[in-house]
């Protein structure tokens, strides 16, 4: 296994060193950074740590993640762990992630709600807490998935996963994160979850409140498209003609 750590950054020069320091470097074959065209000193900070830095044209979370995954797998990765540049997520369970990947997981989702009130104990704002529970409930029912947390920032991916989704026209923003789950479910990829802790105290980057409305719409649209695709009506992200 060649497990890569993929750091995602966008204007987080004051946070990214903390994220880098938290990475258990001996657990990874290689660490790279995919940057969404930061205008601050993020590049300088990352390169000081001798980490390969790839600056992409600004496109949003989805576009940046896609380009980072593409680069990692082109460089020989067999699996990739997504790490956000603000250092919010606890990375102490990389060994457990590796075990699941070795068992054939194609997509691993961090579960912040392994204990229902755990995110609140780590400072998750109440509106984000309620929003995530609500979003995940709708998405879980819509896709028929058992996982409690469908919108985490801690994830891991296999090369099988990337080769499945890489030719589809997906959103370049936050919507990408749910679309790839829907595609994974549609193609019966092996989706697993792992307990995950996210620290919301102190400086951090998170989705703006305006994302609530876009997020709800995206879930409804994606679930509808998924249900239609299961009946062989292929539209939008499920349309083979997009490949």
Buried (B, 14 or more C-beta within 10 A) or exposed (E): EBBBBBBBBBBBBEBBBBBBEBBEEEBBBBBBBBBBBBEBEBBEBBEEBEBBBBBBEBBBBBBBBBBBBBBBBEBEBBBBBBBBBBBBBBBEBBEEBBEBBEEEBBBBBBBBBBEEEBBEEBEBEEEBBEBBBBBBEBBBEBBEBEBBBBBBBBBBBBBBBBEBBEEBEBBBBBBBBBBBBBBBBBEEBBBBBBBBBBBBEEEBBBBEEEBBEBBBEBBEBBBEBBEBBEEEEBEBBBBEEEE
